[in-house]
Amino acid sequence: MVPVIVGVLLGWAARIGLTLPEGPLTELVTVVFTAAYYALGRWIESRWPAVGRWWLAAGLTKRQPDYDLAA
């Protein structure tokens, strides 16, 4: 979800000051920025796994989840 949001925001930012036609080109820019953001994140995570774990756990508790199976 985050790569899509970042891709959309970067796509909108790229349109500021540029005269891009609405529609397919805007969608293409959004897809390219989304893919680039995702690829960069995956590359960083493969290079430095601790960074990937930190991104995944940012703001979450370190406790194991406790599932109530009786419900």
Predicted model as a PDB file, atoms N, CA, C, CB and O in Angstrom, pLDDT in the B-factor column:
MODEL        1                                                                  
ATOM      1  N   MET A   1       0.813  -1.188   0.000  1.00 62.00           N  
ATOM      2  CA  MET A   1       0.000   0.000   0.000  1.00 62.00           C  
ATOM      3  C   MET A   1       0.862   1.260   0.000  1.00 62.00           C  
ATOM      4  CB  MET A   1      -0.928  -0.007   1.194  1.00 62.00           C  
ATOM      5  O   MET A   1       0.582   2.212  -0.729  1.00 62.00           O  
ATOM      6  N   VAL A   2       1.903   1.259   0.814  1.00 67.00           N  
ATOM      7  CA  VAL A   2       2.766   2.433   0.883  1.00 67.00           C  
ATOM      8  C   VAL A   2       3.437   2.739  -0.449  1.00 67.00           C  
ATOM      9  CB  VAL A   2       3.816   2.238   1.946  1.00 67.00           C  
ATOM     10  O   VAL A   2       3.476   3.907  -0.837  1.00 67.00           O  
ATOM     11  N   PRO A   3       3.973   1.743  -1.180  1.00 71.00           N  
ATOM     12  CA  PRO A   3       4.564   2.077  -2.472  1.00 71.00           C  
ATOM     13  C   PRO A   3       3.573   2.719  -3.440  1.00 71.00           C  
ATOM     14  CB  PRO A   3       5.141   0.842  -3.097  1.00 71.00           C  
ATOM     15  O   PRO A   3       3.945   3.589  -4.227  1.00 71.00           O  
ATOM     16  N   VAL A   4       2.324   2.292  -3.381  1.00 73.00           N  
ATOM     17  CA  VAL A   4       1.318   2.877  -4.268  1.00 73.00           C  
ATOM     18  C   VAL A   4       1.064   4.330  -3.890  1.00 73.00           C  
ATOM     19  CB  VAL A   4       0.004   2.069  -4.211  1.00 73.00           C  
ATOM     20  O   VAL A   4       0.974   5.192  -4.764  1.00 73.00           O  
ATOM     21  N   ILE A   5       0.947   4.609  -2.594  1.00 74.00           N  
ATOM     22  CA  ILE A   5       0.718   5.979  -2.141  1.00 74.00           C  
ATOM     23  C   ILE A   5       1.894   6.866  -2.517  1.00 74.00           C  
ATOM     24  CB  ILE A   5       0.487   6.016  -0.624  1.00 74.00           C  
ATOM     25  O   ILE A   5       1.708   7.971  -3.028  1.00 74.00           O  
ATOM     26  N   VAL A   6       3.102   6.382  -2.264  1.00 72.00           N  
ATOM     27  CA  VAL A   6       4.290   7.163  -2.620  1.00 72.00           C  
ATOM     28  C   VAL A   6       4.362   7.368  -4.125  1.00 72.00           C  
ATOM     29  CB  VAL A   6       5.567   6.469  -2.116  1.00 72.00           C  
ATOM     30  O   VAL A   6       4.704   8.456  -4.589  1.00 72.00           O  
ATOM     31  N   GLY A   7       4.046   6.335  -4.887  1.00 72.00           N  
ATOM     32  CA  GLY A   7       4.053   6.463  -6.349  1.00 72.00           C  
ATOM     33  C   GLY A   7       3.070   7.499  -6.836  1.00 72.00           C  
ATOM     34  O   GLY A   7       3.389   8.287  -7.726  1.00 72.00           O  
ATOM     35  N   VAL A   8       1.870   7.510  -6.266  1.00 75.00           N  
ATOM     36  CA  VAL A   8       0.860   8.504  -6.653  1.00 75.00           C  
ATOM     37  C   VAL A   8       1.335   9.906  -6.290  1.00 75.00           C  
ATOM     38  CB  VAL A   8      -0.496   8.204  -5.970  1.00 75.00           C  
ATOM     39  O   VAL A   8       1.230  10.828  -7.099  1.00 75.00           O  
ATOM     40  N   LEU A   9       1.850  10.069  -5.087  1.00 73.00           N  
ATOM     41  CA  LEU A   9       2.325  11.398  -4.667  1.00 73.00           C  
ATOM     42  C   LEU A   9       3.486  11.881  -5.535  1.00 73.00           C  
ATOM     43  CB  LEU A   9       2.757  11.367  -3.194  1.00 73.00           C  
ATOM     44  O   LEU A   9       3.538  13.052  -5.912  1.00 73.00           O  
ATOM     45  N   LEU A  10       4.410  10.986  -5.849  1.00 72.00           N  
ATOM     46  CA  LEU A  10       5.528  11.376  -6.714  1.00 72.00           C  
ATOM     47  C   LEU A  10       5.050  11.669  -8.132  1.00 72.00           C  
ATOM     48  CB  LEU A  10       6.595  10.275  -6.738  1.00 72.00           C  
ATOM     49  O   LEU A  10       5.581  12.553  -8.804  1.00 72.00           O  
ATOM     50  N   GLY A  11       4.051  10.926  -8.579  1.00 74.00           N  
ATOM     51  CA  GLY A  11       3.481  11.193  -9.894  1.00 74.00           C  
ATOM     52  C   GLY A  11       2.828  12.554  -9.951  1.00 74.00           C  
ATOM     53  O   GLY A  11       2.983  13.280 -10.932  1.00 74.00           O  
ATOM     54  N   TRP A  12       2.090  12.910  -8.896  1.00 74.00           N  
ATOM     55  CA  TRP A  12       1.485  14.242  -8.834  1.00 74.00           C  
ATOM     56  C   TRP A  12       2.558  15.317  -8.774  1.00 74.00           C  
ATOM     57  CB  TRP A  12       0.553  14.357  -7.620  1.00 74.00           C  
ATOM     58  O   TRP A  12       2.438  16.357  -9.421  1.00 74.00           O  
ATOM     59  N   ALA A  13       3.607  15.066  -7.996  1.00 72.00           N  
ATOM     60  CA  ALA A  13       4.680  16.048  -7.886  1.00 72.00           C  
ATOM     61  C   ALA A  13       5.388  16.235  -9.225  1.00 72.00           C  
ATOM     62  CB  ALA A  13       5.685  15.621  -6.811  1.00 72.00           C  
ATOM     63  O   ALA A  13       5.809  17.343  -9.561  1.00 72.00           O  
ATOM     64  N   ALA A  14       5.517  15.157  -9.983  1.00 72.00           N  
ATOM     65  CA  ALA A  14       6.170  15.260 -11.289  1.00 72.00           C  
ATOM     66  C   ALA A  14       5.338  16.087 -12.259  1.00 72.00           C  
ATOM     67  CB  ALA A  14       6.419  13.869 -11.871  1.00 72.00           C  
ATOM     68  O   ALA A  14       5.880  16.696 -13.181  1.00 72.00           O  
ATOM     69  N   ARG A  15       4.040  16.111 -12.058  1.00 70.00           N  
ATOM     70  CA  ARG A  15       3.159  16.874 -12.943  1.00 70.00           C  
ATOM     71  C   ARG A  15       3.242  18.377 -12.681  1.00 70.00           C  
ATOM     72  CB  ARG A  15       1.722  16.403 -12.779  1.00 70.00           C  
ATOM     73  O   ARG A  15       2.935  19.181 -13.562  1.00 70.00           O  
ATOM     74  N   ILE A  16       3.653  18.753 -11.483  1.00 72.00           N  
ATOM     75  CA  ILE A  16       3.749  20.184 -11.173  1.00 72.00           C  
ATOM     76  C   ILE A  16       4.855  20.783 -12.029  1.00 72.00           C  
ATOM     77  CB  ILE A  16       4.028  20.425  -9.645  1.00 72.00           C  
ATOM     78  O   ILE A  16       6.009  20.359 -11.961  1.00 72.00           O  
ATOM     79  N   GLY A  17       4.500  21.746 -12.813  1.00 64.00           N  
ATOM     80  CA  GLY A  17       5.469  22.396 -13.680  1.00 64.00           C  
ATOM     81  C   GLY A  17       5.622  21.728 -15.029  1.00 64.00           C  
ATOM     82  O   GLY A  17       6.275  22.278 -15.916  1.00 64.00           O  
ATOM     83  N   LEU A  18       5.037  20.553 -15.205  1.00 63.00           N  
ATOM     84  CA  LEU A  18       5.106  19.848 -16.472  1.00 63.00           C  
ATOM     85  C   LEU A  18       3.719  19.856 -17.108  1.00 63.00           C  
ATOM     86  CB  LEU A  18       5.626  18.392 -16.278  1.00 63.00           C  
ATOM     87  O   LEU A  18       2.708  19.836 -16.405  1.00 63.00           O  
ATOM     88  N   THR A  19       3.674  19.886 -18.395  1.00 63.00           N  
ATOM     89  CA  THR A  19       2.395  19.834 -19.082  1.00 63.00           C  
ATOM     90  C   THR A  19       2.167  18.429 -19.613  1.00 63.00           C  
ATOM     91  CB  THR A  19       2.337  20.868 -20.227  1.00 63.00           C  
ATOM     92  O   THR A  19       2.411  18.140 -20.784  1.00 63.00           O  
ATOM     93  N   LEU A  20       1.703  17.576 -18.740  1.00 58.00           N  
ATOM     94  CA  LEU A  20       1.424  16.194 -19.109  1.00 58.00           C  
ATOM     95  C   LEU A  20      -0.060  16.074 -19.430  1.00 58.00           C  
ATOM     96  CB  LEU A  20       1.836  15.208 -17.970  1.00 58.00           C  
ATOM     97  O   LEU A  20      -0.892  16.620 -18.705  1.00 58.00           O  
ATOM     98  N   PRO A  21      -0.405  15.371 -20.498  1.00 65.00           N  
ATOM     99  CA  PRO A  21      -1.822  15.148 -20.769  1.00 65.00           C  
ATOM    100  C   PRO A  21      -2.430  14.242 -19.703  1.00 65.00           C  
ATOM    101  CB  PRO A  21      -2.017  14.534 -22.168  1.00 65.00           C  
ATOM    102  O   PRO A  21      -1.767  13.343 -19.185  1.00 65.00           O  
ATOM    103  N   GLU A  22      -3.677  14.484 -19.388  1.00 69.00           N  
ATOM    104  CA  GLU A  22      -4.362  13.645 -18.406  1.00 69.00           C  
ATOM    105  C   GLU A  22      -4.517  12.236 -18.959  1.00 69.00           C  
ATOM    106  CB  GLU A  22      -5.744  14.240 -18.036  1.00 69.00           C  
ATOM    107  O   GLU A  22      -4.487  12.025 -20.172  1.00 69.00           O  
ATOM    108  N   GLY A  23      -4.678  11.310 -18.089  1.00 73.00           N  
ATOM    109  CA  GLY A  23      -4.971   9.952 -18.525  1.00 73.00           C  
ATOM    110  C   GLY A  23      -3.770   9.039 -18.558  1.00 73.00           C  
ATOM    111  O   GLY A  23      -3.074   8.876 -17.556  1.00 73.00           O  
ATOM    112  N   PRO A  24      -3.526   8.441 -19.713  1.00 69.00           N  
ATOM    113  CA  PRO A  24      -2.529   7.367 -19.782  1.00 69.00           C  
ATOM    114  C   PRO A  24      -1.124   7.773 -19.349  1.00 69.00           C  
ATOM    115  CB  PRO A  24      -2.468   6.845 -21.172  1.00 69.00           C  
ATOM    116  O   PRO A  24      -0.438   6.996 -18.684  1.00 69.00           O  
ATOM    117  N   LEU A  25      -0.687   8.966 -19.711  1.00 69.00           N  
ATOM    118  CA  LEU A  25       0.668   9.372 -19.346  1.00 69.00           C  
ATOM    119  C   LEU A  25       0.791   9.564 -17.841  1.00 69.00           C  
ATOM    120  CB  LEU A  25       1.055  10.661 -20.075  1.00 69.00           C  
ATOM    121  O   LEU A  25       1.794   9.173 -17.243  1.00 69.00           O  
ATOM    122  N   THR A  26      -0.217  10.158 -17.233  1.00 71.00           N  
ATOM    123  CA  THR A  26      -0.204  10.336 -15.782  1.00 71.00           C  
ATOM    124  C   THR A  26      -0.195   8.978 -15.086  1.00 71.00           C  
ATOM    125  CB  THR A  26      -1.423  11.167 -15.323  1.00 71.00           C  
ATOM    126  O   THR A  26       0.533   8.783 -14.112  1.00 71.00           O  
ATOM    127  N   GLU A  27      -0.984   8.058 -15.573  1.00 77.00           N  
ATOM    128  CA  GLU A  27      -0.997   6.714 -14.987  1.00 77.00           C  
ATOM    129  C   GLU A  27       0.342   6.021 -15.169  1.00 77.00           C  
ATOM    130  CB  GLU A  27      -2.108   5.870 -15.609  1.00 77.00           C  
ATOM    131  O   GLU A  27       0.807   5.322 -14.268  1.00 77.00           O  
ATOM    132  N   LEU A  28       0.957   6.204 -16.311  1.00 76.00           N  
ATOM    133  CA  LEU A  28       2.260   5.604 -16.573  1.00 76.00           C  
ATOM    134  C   LEU A  28       3.318   6.167 -15.625  1.00 76.00           C  
ATOM    135  CB  LEU A  28       2.675   5.841 -18.034  1.00 76.00           C  
ATOM    136  O   LEU A  28       4.134   5.419 -15.088  1.00 76.00           O  
ATOM    137  N   VAL A  29       3.303   7.474 -15.420  1.00 76.00           N  
ATOM    138  CA  VAL A  29       4.256   8.097 -14.496  1.00 76.00           C  
ATOM    139  C   VAL A  29       4.051   7.544 -13.090  1.00 76.00           C  
ATOM    140  CB  VAL A  29       4.100   9.640 -14.499  1.00 76.00           C  
ATOM    141  O   VAL A  29       5.020   7.259 -12.386  1.00 76.00           O  
ATOM    142  N   THR A  30       2.800   7.392 -12.683  1.00 79.00           N  
ATOM    143  CA  THR A  30       2.510   6.847 -11.354  1.00 79.00           C  
ATOM    144  C   THR A  30       3.018   5.424 -11.225  1.00 79.00           C  
ATOM    145  CB  THR A  30       1.008   6.892 -11.070  1.00 79.00           C  
ATOM    146  O   THR A  30       3.613   5.076 -10.205  1.00 79.00           O  
ATOM    147  N   VAL A  31       2.801   4.603 -12.221  1.00 82.00           N  
ATOM    148  CA  VAL A  31       3.258   3.212 -12.180  1.00 82.00           C  
ATOM    149  C   VAL A  31       4.781   3.147 -12.136  1.00 82.00           C  
ATOM    150  CB  VAL A  31       2.727   2.433 -13.396  1.00 82.00           C  
ATOM    151  O   VAL A  31       5.344   2.346 -11.391  1.00 82.00           O  
ATOM    152  N   VAL A  32       5.449   3.980 -12.926  1.00 82.00           N  
ATOM    153  CA  VAL A  32       6.916   3.976 -12.951  1.00 82.00           C  
ATOM    154  C   VAL A  32       7.481   4.387 -11.591  1.00 82.00           C  
ATOM    155  CB  VAL A  32       7.440   4.923 -14.053  1.00 82.00           C  
ATOM    156  O   VAL A  32       8.398   3.745 -11.079  1.00 82.00           O  
ATOM    157  N   PHE A  33       6.935   5.455 -11.006  1.00 83.00           N  
ATOM    158  CA  PHE A  33       7.417   5.889  -9.691  1.00 83.00           C  
ATOM    159  C   PHE A  33       7.121   4.842  -8.620  1.00 83.00           C  
ATOM    160  CB  PHE A  33       6.778   7.228  -9.303  1.00 83.00           C  
ATOM    161  O   PHE A  33       7.947   4.618  -7.735  1.00 83.00           O  
ATOM    162  N   THR A  34       5.963   4.201  -8.688  1.00 84.00           N  
ATOM    163  CA  THR A  34       5.623   3.165  -7.722  1.00 84.00           C  
ATOM    164  C   THR A  34       6.583   1.987  -7.833  1.00 84.00           C  
ATOM    165  CB  THR A  34       4.181   2.696  -7.926  1.00 84.00           C  
ATOM    166  O   THR A  34       7.074   1.489  -6.820  1.00 84.00           O  
ATOM    167  N   ALA A  35       6.850   1.543  -9.043  1.00 86.00           N  
ATOM    168  CA  ALA A  35       7.769   0.423  -9.251  1.00 86.00           C  
ATOM    169  C   ALA A  35       9.185   0.775  -8.804  1.00 86.00           C  
ATOM    170  CB  ALA A  35       7.775   0.008 -10.723  1.00 86.00           C  
ATOM    171  O   ALA A  35       9.875  -0.056  -8.212  1.00 86.00           O  
ATOM    172  N   ALA A  36       9.617   1.994  -9.081  1.00 87.00           N  
ATOM    173  CA  ALA A  36      10.957   2.422  -8.674  1.00 87.00           C  
ATOM    174  C   ALA A  36      11.072   2.466  -7.154  1.00 87.00           C  
ATOM    175  CB  ALA A  36      11.288   3.800  -9.271  1.00 87.00           C  
ATOM    176  O   ALA A  36      12.075   2.023  -6.594  1.00 87.00           O  
ATOM    177  N   TYR A  37      10.059   2.993  -6.491  1.00 84.00           N  
ATOM    178  CA  TYR A  37      10.063   3.063  -5.028  1.00 84.00           C  
ATOM    179  C   TYR A  37      10.105   1.650  -4.430  1.00 84.00           C  
ATOM    180  CB  TYR A  37       8.812   3.832  -4.515  1.00 84.00           C  
ATOM    181  O   TYR A  37      10.874   1.390  -3.505  1.00 84.00           O  
ATOM    182  N   TYR A  38       9.280   0.742  -4.958  1.00 85.00           N  
ATOM    183  CA  TYR A  38       9.233  -0.626  -4.466  1.00 85.00           C  
ATOM    184  C   TYR A  38      10.577  -1.325  -4.694  1.00 85.00           C  
ATOM    185  CB  TYR A  38       8.097  -1.404  -5.154  1.00 85.00           C  
ATOM    186  O   TYR A  38      11.093  -2.001  -3.804  1.00 85.00           O  
ATOM    187  N   ALA A  39      11.135  -1.156  -5.895  1.00 88.00           N  
ATOM    188  CA  ALA A  39      12.415  -1.795  -6.213  1.00 88.00           C  
ATOM    189  C   ALA A  39      13.525  -1.276  -5.307  1.00 88.00           C  
ATOM    190  CB  ALA A  39      12.784  -1.558  -7.685  1.00 88.00           C  
ATOM    191  O   ALA A  39      14.363  -2.052  -4.849  1.00 88.00           O  
ATOM    192  N   LEU A  40      13.537   0.015  -5.047  1.00 87.00           N  
ATOM    193  CA  LEU A  40      14.545   0.594  -4.155  1.00 87.00           C  
ATOM    194  C   LEU A  40      14.398   0.027  -2.743  1.00 87.00           C  
ATOM    195  CB  LEU A  40      14.425   2.134  -4.128  1.00 87.00           C  
ATOM    196  O   LEU A  40      15.390  -0.327  -2.106  1.00 87.00           O  
ATOM    197  N   GLY A  41      13.163  -0.057  -2.259  1.00 83.00           N  
ATOM    198  CA  GLY A  41      12.929  -0.622  -0.928  1.00 83.00           C  
ATOM    199  C   GLY A  41      13.371  -2.064  -0.829  1.00 83.00           C  
ATOM    200  O   GLY A  41      13.986  -2.458   0.162  1.00 83.00           O  
ATOM    201  N   ARG A  42      13.062  -2.870  -1.854  1.00 86.00           N  
ATOM    202  CA  ARG A  42      13.472  -4.272  -1.853  1.00 86.00           C  
ATOM    203  C   ARG A  42      14.993  -4.409  -1.939  1.00 86.00           C  
ATOM    204  CB  ARG A  42      12.811  -5.017  -3.015  1.00 86.00           C  
ATOM    205  O   ARG A  42      15.574  -5.285  -1.297  1.00 86.00           O  
ATOM    206  N   TRP A  43      15.640  -3.550  -2.727  1.00 89.00           N  
ATOM    207  CA  TRP A  43      17.099  -3.600  -2.845  1.00 89.00           C  
ATOM    208  C   TRP A  43      17.747  -3.261  -1.506  1.00 89.00           C  
ATOM    209  CB  TRP A  43      17.594  -2.628  -3.944  1.00 89.00           C  
ATOM    210  O   TRP A  43      18.678  -3.940  -1.073  1.00 89.00           O  
ATOM    211  N   ILE A  44      17.248  -2.202  -0.847  1.00 87.00           N  
ATOM    212  CA  ILE A  44      17.793  -1.820   0.458  1.00 87.00           C  
ATOM    213  C   ILE A  44      17.591  -2.942   1.454  1.00 87.00           C  
ATOM    214  CB  ILE A  44      17.137  -0.526   0.972  1.00 87.00           C  
ATOM    215  O   ILE A  44      18.489  -3.242   2.242  1.00 87.00           O  
ATOM    216  N   GLU A  45      16.407  -3.575   1.431  1.00 84.00           N  
ATOM    217  CA  GLU A  45      16.125  -4.665   2.350  1.00 84.00           C  
ATOM    218  C   GLU A  45      17.005  -5.884   2.091  1.00 84.00           C  
ATOM    219  CB  GLU A  45      14.672  -5.054   2.252  1.00 84.00           C  
ATOM    220  O   GLU A  45      17.404  -6.569   3.033  1.00 84.00           O  
ATOM    221  N   SER A  46      17.310  -6.160   0.829  1.00 88.00           N  
ATOM    222  CA  SER A  46      18.181  -7.306   0.537  1.00 88.00           C  
ATOM    223  C   SER A  46      19.628  -7.008   0.891  1.00 88.00           C  
ATOM    224  CB  SER A  46      18.079  -7.693  -0.937  1.00 88.00           C  
ATOM    225  O   SER A  46      20.384  -7.912   1.248  1.00 88.00           O  
ATOM    226  N   ARG A  47      20.009  -5.759   0.794  1.00 90.00           N  
ATOM    227  CA  ARG A  47      21.383  -5.354   1.101  1.00 90.00           C  
ATOM    228  C   ARG A  47      21.614  -5.268   2.604  1.00 90.00           C  
ATOM    229  CB  ARG A  47      21.701  -4.008   0.448  1.00 90.00           C  
ATOM    230  O   ARG A  47      22.650  -5.703   3.107  1.00 90.00           O  
ATOM    231  N   TRP A  48      20.642  -4.703   3.318  1.00 87.00           N  
ATOM    232  CA  TRP A  48      20.716  -4.519   4.768  1.00 87.00           C  
ATOM    233  C   TRP A  48      19.433  -5.064   5.390  1.00 87.00           C  
ATOM    234  CB  TRP A  48      20.925  -3.010   5.141  1.00 87.00           C  
ATOM    235  O   TRP A  48      18.479  -4.309   5.578  1.00 87.00           O  
ATOM    236  N   PRO A  49      19.389  -6.363   5.715  1.00 83.00           N  
ATOM    237  CA  PRO A  49      18.158  -6.974   6.254  1.00 83.00           C  
ATOM    238  C   PRO A  49      17.652  -6.309   7.537  1.00 83.00           C  
ATOM    239  CB  PRO A  49      18.397  -8.441   6.523  1.00 83.00           C  
ATOM    240  O   PRO A  49      16.446  -6.292   7.787  1.00 83.00           O  
ATOM    241  N   ALA A  50      18.544  -5.773   8.338  1.00 84.00           N  
ATOM    242  CA  ALA A  50      18.109  -5.121   9.578  1.00 84.00           C  
ATOM    243  C   ALA A  50      17.224  -3.915   9.277  1.00 84.00           C  
ATOM    244  CB  ALA A  50      19.327  -4.687  10.415  1.00 84.00           C  
ATOM    245  O   ALA A  50      16.290  -3.634  10.028  1.00 84.00           O  
ATOM    246  N   VAL A  51      17.504  -3.205   8.197  1.00 81.00           N  
ATOM    247  CA  VAL A  51      16.678  -2.061   7.808  1.00 81.00           C  
ATOM    248  C   VAL A  51      15.285  -2.546   7.432  1.00 81.00           C  
ATOM    249  CB  VAL A  51      17.324  -1.285   6.629  1.00 81.00           C  
ATOM    250  O   VAL A  51      14.291  -1.912   7.789  1.00 81.00           O  
ATOM    251  N   GLY A  52      15.202  -3.659   6.717  1.00 75.00           N  
ATOM    252  CA  GLY A  52      13.909  -4.224   6.352  1.00 75.00           C  
ATOM    253  C   GLY A  52      13.103  -4.626   7.571  1.00 75.00           C  
ATOM    254  O   GLY A  52      11.896  -4.386   7.628  1.00 75.00           O  
ATOM    255  N   ARG A  53      13.764  -5.237   8.548  1.00 75.00           N  
ATOM    256  CA  ARG A  53      13.058  -5.613   9.780  1.00 75.00           C  
ATOM    257  C   ARG A  53      12.601  -4.375  10.526  1.00 75.00           C  
ATOM    258  CB  ARG A  53      13.957  -6.474  10.686  1.00 75.00           C  
ATOM    259  O   ARG A  53      11.512  -4.362  11.101  1.00 75.00           O  
ATOM    260  N   TRP A  54      13.424  -3.331  10.524  1.00 79.00           N  
ATOM    261  CA  TRP A  54      13.053  -2.095  11.213  1.00 79.00           C  
ATOM    262  C   TRP A  54      11.843  -1.459  10.531  1.00 79.00           C  
ATOM    263  CB  TRP A  54      14.243  -1.102  11.239  1.00 79.00           C  
ATOM    264  O   TRP A  54      10.912  -1.018  11.206  1.00 79.00           O  
ATOM    265  N   TRP A  55      11.850  -1.409   9.182  1.00 70.00           N  
ATOM    266  CA  TRP A  55      10.701  -0.849   8.451  1.00 70.00           C  
ATOM    267  C   TRP A  55       9.439  -1.637   8.749  1.00 70.00           C  
ATOM    268  CB  TRP A  55      10.970  -0.842   6.935  1.00 70.00           C  
ATOM    269  O   TRP A  55       8.372  -1.059   8.955  1.00 70.00           O  
ATOM    270  N   LEU A  56       9.561  -2.958   8.772  1.00 69.00           N  
ATOM    271  CA  LEU A  56       8.407  -3.804   9.003  1.00 69.00           C  
ATOM    272  C   LEU A  56       7.854  -3.618  10.412  1.00 69.00           C  
ATOM    273  CB  LEU A  56       8.769  -5.259   8.771  1.00 69.00           C  
ATOM    274  O   LEU A  56       6.639  -3.607  10.610  1.00 69.00           O  
ATOM    275  N   ALA A  57       8.737  -3.472  11.379  1.00 70.00           N  
ATOM    276  CA  ALA A  57       8.311  -3.397  12.765  1.00 70.00           C  
ATOM    277  C   ALA A  57       8.130  -1.972  13.268  1.00 70.00           C  
ATOM    278  CB  ALA A  57       9.295  -4.103  13.627  1.00 70.00           C  
ATOM    279  O   ALA A  57       7.829  -1.787  14.447  1.00 70.00           O  
ATOM    280  N   ALA A  58       8.298  -0.974  12.438  1.00 70.00           N  
ATOM    281  CA  ALA A  58       8.198   0.421  12.894  1.00 70.00           C  
ATOM    282  C   ALA A  58       6.824   0.670  13.515  1.00 70.00           C  
ATOM    283  CB  ALA A  58       8.446   1.409  11.715  1.00 70.00           C  
ATOM    284  O   ALA A  58       5.788   0.526  12.866  1.00 70.00           O  
ATOM    285  N   GLY A  59       6.853   1.039  14.766  1.00 56.00           N  
ATOM    286  CA  GLY A  59       5.615   1.365  15.452  1.00 56.00           C  
ATOM    287  C   GLY A  59       4.848   0.174  16.004  1.00 56.00           C  
ATOM    288  O   GLY A  59       3.780   0.352  16.589  1.00 56.00           O  
ATOM    289  N   LEU A  60       5.363  -1.019  15.835  1.00 58.00           N  
ATOM    290  CA  LEU A  60       4.670  -2.202  16.329  1.00 58.00           C  
ATOM    291  C   LEU A  60       5.360  -2.734  17.580  1.00 58.00           C  
ATOM    292  CB  LEU A  60       4.613  -3.289  15.244  1.00 58.00           C  
ATOM    293  O   LEU A  60       6.534  -2.458  17.823  1.00 58.00           O  
ATOM    294  N   THR A  61       4.627  -3.484  18.351  1.00 57.00           N  
ATOM    295  CA  THR A  61       5.189  -4.084  19.556  1.00 57.00           C  
ATOM    296  C   THR A  61       6.126  -5.236  19.186  1.00 57.00           C  
ATOM    297  CB  THR A  61       4.063  -4.580  20.490  1.00 57.00           C  
ATOM    298  O   THR A  61       6.002  -5.825  18.112  1.00 57.00           O  
ATOM    299  N   LYS A  62       7.046  -5.545  20.070  1.00 63.00           N  
ATOM    300  CA  LYS A  62       7.978  -6.641  19.822  1.00 63.00           C  
ATOM    301  C   LYS A  62       7.452  -7.962  20.379  1.00 63.00           C  
ATOM    302  CB  LYS A  62       9.339  -6.323  20.434  1.00 63.00           C  
ATOM    303  O   LYS A  62       8.101  -9.000  20.245  1.00 63.00           O  
ATOM    304  N   ARG A  63       6.272  -7.922  21.004  1.00 66.00           N  
ATOM    305  CA  ARG A  63       5.715  -9.154  21.561  1.00 66.00           C  
ATOM    306  C   ARG A  63       5.165 -10.037  20.436  1.00 66.00           C  
ATOM    307  CB  ARG A  63       4.603  -8.834  22.594  1.00 66.00           C  
ATOM    308  O   ARG A  63       4.784  -9.561  19.367  1.00 66.00           O  
ATOM    309  N   GLN A  64       5.142 -11.331  20.722  1.00 68.00           N  
ATOM    310  CA  GLN A  64       4.546 -12.283  19.793  1.00 68.00           C  
ATOM    311  C   GLN A  64       3.030 -12.078  19.804  1.00 68.00           C  
ATOM    312  CB  GLN A  64       4.922 -13.758  20.173  1.00 68.00           C  
ATOM    313  O   GLN A  64       2.468 -11.781  20.858  1.00 68.00           O  
ATOM    314  N   PRO A  65       2.363 -12.227  18.677  1.00 62.00           N  
ATOM    315  CA  PRO A  65       0.909 -12.108  18.680  1.00 62.00           C  
ATOM    316  C   PRO A  65       0.272 -13.253  19.473  1.00 62.00           C  
ATOM    317  CB  PRO A  65       0.372 -12.093  17.238  1.00 62.00           C  
ATOM    318  O   PRO A  65       0.774 -14.378  19.473  1.00 62.00           O  
ATOM    319  N   ASP A  66      -0.818 -12.955  20.136  1.00 70.00           N  
ATOM    320  CA  ASP A  66      -1.548 -13.953  20.929  1.00 70.00           C  
ATOM    321  C   ASP A  66      -2.929 -14.107  20.308  1.00 70.00           C  
ATOM    322  CB  ASP A  66      -1.649 -13.534  22.453  1.00 70.00           C  
ATOM    323  O   ASP A  66      -3.776 -13.222  20.422  1.00 70.00           O  
ATOM    324  N   TYR A  67      -3.145 -15.245  19.648  1.00 74.00           N  
ATOM    325  CA  TYR A  67      -4.412 -15.506  18.974  1.00 74.00           C  
ATOM    326  C   TYR A  67      -5.308 -16.362  19.858  1.00 74.00           C  
ATOM    327  CB  TYR A  67      -4.177 -16.197  17.618  1.00 74.00           C  
ATOM    328  O   TYR A  67      -4.874 -17.379  20.399  1.00 74.00           O  
ATOM    329  N   ASP A  68      -6.543 -15.948  19.998  1.00 77.00           N  
ATOM    330  CA  ASP A  68      -7.499 -16.706  20.793  1.00 77.00           C  
ATOM    331  C   ASP A  68      -8.214 -17.667  19.846  1.00 77.00           C  
ATOM    332  CB  ASP A  68      -8.519 -15.760  21.536  1.00 77.00           C  
ATOM    333  O   ASP A  68      -9.106 -17.271  19.096  1.00 77.00           O  
ATOM    334  N   LEU A  69      -7.807 -18.939  19.894  1.00 79.00           N  
ATOM    335  CA  LEU A  69      -8.356 -19.938  18.984  1.00 79.00           C  
ATOM    336  C   LEU A  69      -9.706 -20.481  19.452  1.00 79.00           C  
ATOM    337  CB  LEU A  69      -7.378 -21.078  18.827  1.00 79.00           C  
ATOM    338  O   LEU A  69     -10.393 -21.157  18.686  1.00 79.00           O  
ATOM    339  N   ALA A  70     -10.095 -20.198  20.688  1.00 73.00           N  
ATOM    340  CA  ALA A  70     -11.352 -20.713  21.216  1.00 73.00           C  
ATOM    341  C   ALA A  70     -12.563 -19.942  20.693  1.00 73.00           C  
ATOM    342  CB  ALA A  70     -11.332 -20.668  22.726  1.00 73.00           C  
ATOM    343  O   ALA A  70     -13.691 -20.425  20.790  1.00 73.00           O  
ATOM    344  N   ALA A  71     -12.346 -18.773  20.151  1.00 59.00           N  
ATOM    345  CA  ALA A  71     -13.478 -17.939  19.722  1.00 59.00           C  
ATOM    346  C   ALA A  71     -14.119 -18.417  18.494  1.00 59.00           C  
ATOM    347  CB  ALA A  71     -13.057 -16.556  19.514  1.00 59.00           C  
ATOM    348  O   ALA A  71     -15.081 -17.811  18.023  1.00 59.00           O  
TER     349      ALA A  71                                                      
ENDMDL                                                                          
END                                                                             
